């Protein structure tokens, strides 16, 4: 079991047979213990024998049993301490176009959101893809300025939204409450 405190620290307790407490050993604990190597965490998710955390810099960390490569580290080696999941999208991707470096600036509002969001600064015919914490595509569509986007089908959590238009891609964090 894992707990996220308002100060961005993660605390765990319970069975630790596969290192799922993230405390550097495999000793089960009936008291809550802080994972000292994690800070500035904004979200956590627990599987049966592994856990994931997202830091405020959008890096993803995983620990515990890795029998089906669920830690995202391209191996089946389990870890009893959090390890960074590599290969996920960064917040802003700048692309070269016509020898000029450009980067779009889109704003999601409200964010956190419940049922609908709007995207400020989006051009006509931009494409948008939303990924869940595991990297699975949960929504994909073309978006238009001034038209709200229905996100009521999304579960509560943190998502990555990639907005693309004319060779530029921007990734934004979307929080659904």
N, C-alpha and C positions, 0 to 999 in steps of 0.2 A: 504494500500500500504506500502511496506517495502523497504528500501534501505540499502545496505551493503557498508560501506566505506572501503577504502584501509587499514585503521588502525584497522579493525576488529570490529568496532562498528556498531550497527543496529539502524536505524532511521525509524520512521513510521509516517503516517498521514492518515486522512480520517475517514470513519465510524468506530465506536468502540462499536457498540451495543452489541457485544458478547465478548468484551475484546481482539479482534484481533489485537489491537495496542500493547499489551503487556506492558502497562505503569502503571498497577496497579489499573486502574479504568475503567469505561465504558463510559467515556466522549469523544465524537467525537472531532477531532482536525483538523483545516484547516491549521495548521502549522506543520512542521516536528519536531518530538520529539524523543530524544534518549531513547532507552530502556536501562536504567542505569544498569540493572542486567546482561546484556550480554556483553561479551568482548571476544576478540580473536576468532571471528567468521570467518569461511572461506567460508560458503555457506548459502543461505537462499532460502526458497521456500514458496510461499503463495497460500493458497486455497481461497475459497470464503469468509470464516469467521474464518480461523485459519492459523497459520504460523508455519514453522519449521526452525531450524537453526542448523548447525553443527559447533562445536567449534574445534579449532586446536588440541585438545586432543581426537578428534573423538567422543565426547559425543554429543547426539542429544537433542535439547530443543524444546518444543512445547507450544503454547498458543492459546487461542481463544475458539471458540465454539466447543463442544465435543459431539454433539448429536448422533454421530455414532462411538464414541470411537476413533476418528481420532487423538487424542493427544497421544495415545499409553500408557495411564496410567491405563488401566483396569477398567475404570469407565466411566460414561457419564457426569461427573462433568466438566464444562467449567472452564477455568483459564484465568484471565486477566493479569497474569505475566507468564514468561517462566518457565516451569517445565521440569526437565530432564526426557527423555524417557528411562525407564529402560529395561534391558533384551536384549540389542543389543550386538553384538560381540565386543570384545576388539581387539586391534591391533595385539597382538601376543598371541597365546595360546600355552602353553608348556604342553606336555603330558608325563607321566611316561612310559617308555618302558624298559623292562628288568632291572628294579631297577636303571636306569640312567635317569636323567632329561636331555632332549635334546630340542633344539629349532632350526628350520631351518632359514636360512637367505636368502630370495629371494629378488631380486631387479627388479622393473618394469622400463622399459625405452622405449621411452621417457615417462615422466609423469610430466606434462599434455601431453596428446596424442590426435591424431585426428582419424586416421583410423586403425593403427596397433600398437601393443606393443610387446615387447619381455620380457621374464622373465629370468633374470640371476640367475644361481645357482639352476635351477630346475632339478630334476632327471627325468629319463624316467618314463613314465606312471603315472605322478602325475595328480590328478584331480583338477579342478578349477571351482568355482561357483562365479558369479558376482551378487550382490544384488544392487537394487536402494535404494534411500533414505528412501523409505517406507518399505524396507525389502523384496520386491518382487524379486524373481529370474528372472534375465533378460538374463542370459547366463550360460550354464553349459556344460563342455566338458573335455576330457582328453587332456593334453598338453604335448608336447615333447620339450627337449632342442634344441635350435637353430632354432625353427620354430616360425615365427611371428604369432600373434593372431589377427585376423580381428575383430575390434571393431567398424567398420563403421556403424553398425546397432544401436549403442547406441546413445541416445540423449546427448546433452551437459549437464554436471552435475558432481556430485561426487558420486562415487560408492564404495562399499566394495567388495574386491576380496578375497575369501578364497581359498588357495592352500593347498591341503592335499596329504600326501604321507607317507605310513608306520607308521601310528599312530600319525603323527605330522600335525598340522594345523597352518598356518600362515595367518593372515588377513592383507591385504594391502589396502591403500586408492588409488583409481584410479580416476584421474581427466580427463574428456573428454571435449575437447574444440570444 
